[in-house]
Amino acid sequence: MSALEHRIGMEITSKSHSTVVQARPVFEERLSIVSPEGLPGKEFLRDVEKILVSGRLTNGAFVREFEAAAAAYLGVPHCVAVSSCSVGLALTLRALGLHGEVILPSFTFHATAHCALWNSLEPVFADCDPSTFCILPGAVRAQISAKTAAILAVHVFGHPAPVSELDEIAAQYNLRVIYDAAHAFGSKIHETHVGSSGAAEVFSFSPTKLVVAGEGGLITTRDGVLAERLRAARNYGDTGNYDPELPGLNGRMSEFHAALALRGLDSLEARIARRNQIRIRYEERLGRIPGLRFQKTSAHHRSTCKDFCVLVDEAEFGCSRDQLFRSLMGANIEVKRYFWPPVHRQKIYREIWDKRPLPITDCVSERILNLPIYSSLQDSDVEKICDAILELHEHSISSRRLRPQNRT
Ligand SMILES: *Cc1c(COP(=O)(O)O)cnc(C)c1O
């Protein structure tokens, strides 16, 4: 190693066109990108005992208590607990009786789109906002056709989707709006929690989300009739008279999962605050590095910061997103590139997607890198991650100066 290589802890291997930088591990053991949060201690065993003694493992008191607690927290009248967000979305589209096309983002997790296919609805992708990464209202308008039945928006990484603009579009064209709120349990628009918009919103409680039930989901709605249909839908469509209203599924949440989710609510506010603190520290430090930008957060929104990401501009930062990815992984810092590839470029969807291109989605997706964020992440870990990124930037820029033929 040269003196420079030694100082920054990186070894340089020159290849014909690019410089690959291999970082020395910054952490002894790989620092994970996520860690399940809000899990209870031994007090959970009391819940388990209660459930076992009651003999009621499903359709019981814990589910009802969790639904009531969620309704109070979110400020929404009807909450229907389900076995997952995916199932909740599929049941919601079914219960709404939609036919035709659904406009949705491609910059999302593919489960968002799968629920359309499960209902024989045609997914029509709309481009995203370059600063919030949520669906762009103008792009939604551009995709409306005579067959459009609904808009399925996503609160990306906890940043609220543009609900008032989508409401306006929906009213004008008589469409339903459904939200994939998997990331957004605790997000706010002004002082109001996400969960009361559109026809329904669907949250996730799988282990990478804000509230963890093991597996689980929650459908929230202001529509009491829809809520009753959804209660039937999660129970094979049966309302109790053994003559189903609709072809439902078993989409129920078990008592054990509900007990876990209920415990997770206790620490939620503190965890969201901590995540935002981490986000702010990342932005302070990484914001000084040329070529990195972040998901915008505006003053009247609160994000859960379910994820924290940077967008890498290769020309300014000095190396590509993928080089940064490899370098941080080499340094034992787990990072991810999502959502990449975007849904319209994944196998199932690229075969059916023959419509207009999604340039912003492609651009964001090719540049995005997600960094570790969870409430137990230490301040010192955040500093080390930022140091590693800064070192790679400085190194890439200085090695570029040494190779004038590669200047652009
Ligand atoms: C996790 C996730 C889902 C799926 O949630 P499950 O509860 O695992 O079914 C759906 N949409 C988005 C955006 C997600 O991140």
The ligand as an SDF file (V2000), in Angstrom:
LIG
                    3D

 15 15  0  0  0  0  0  0  0  0999 V2000
  -42.9350   -4.2210    2.8480 C   0  0  0  0  0  0  0  0  0  0  0  0
  -43.7380   -3.6080    1.7860 C   0  0  0  0  0  0  0  0  0  0  0  0
  -44.9200   -4.1760    1.3300 C   0  0  0  0  0  0  0  0  0  0  0  0
  -45.3610   -5.5390    1.7520 C   0  0  0  0  0  0  0  0  0  0  0  0
  -45.6650   -5.6190    3.0910 O   0  0  0  0  0  0  0  0  0  0  0  0
  -45.9460   -7.0830    3.7150 P   0  0  0  0  0  0  0  0  0  0  0  0
  -46.5460   -6.7750    5.0340 O   0  0  0  0  0  0  0  0  0  0  0  0
  -44.6060   -7.7420    3.8390 O   0  0  0  0  0  0  0  0  0  0  0  0
  -46.8400   -7.7880    2.7930 O   0  0  0  0  0  0  0  0  0  0  0  0
  -45.6750   -3.4880    0.4140 C   0  0  0  0  0  0  0  0  0  0  0  0
  -45.2650   -2.3020   -0.0640 N   0  0  0  0  0  0  0  0  0  0  0  0
  -44.1140   -1.7170    0.3220 C   0  0  0  0  0  0  0  0  0  0  0  0
  -43.7560   -0.3790   -0.2370 C   0  0  0  0  0  0  0  0  0  0  0  0
  -43.2950   -2.3650    1.2440 C   0  0  0  0  0  0  0  0  0  0  0  0
  -42.1260   -1.8290    1.6040 O   0  0  0  0  0  0  0  0  0  0  0  0
  1  2  1  0
  2  3  1  0
  2 14  2  0
  3  4  1  0
  3 10  2  0
  4  5  1  0
  5  6  1  0
  6  7  2  0
  6  8  1  0
  6  9  1  0
 10 11  1  0
 11 12  2  0
 12 13  1  0
 12 14  1  0
 14 15  1  0
M  END
$$$$
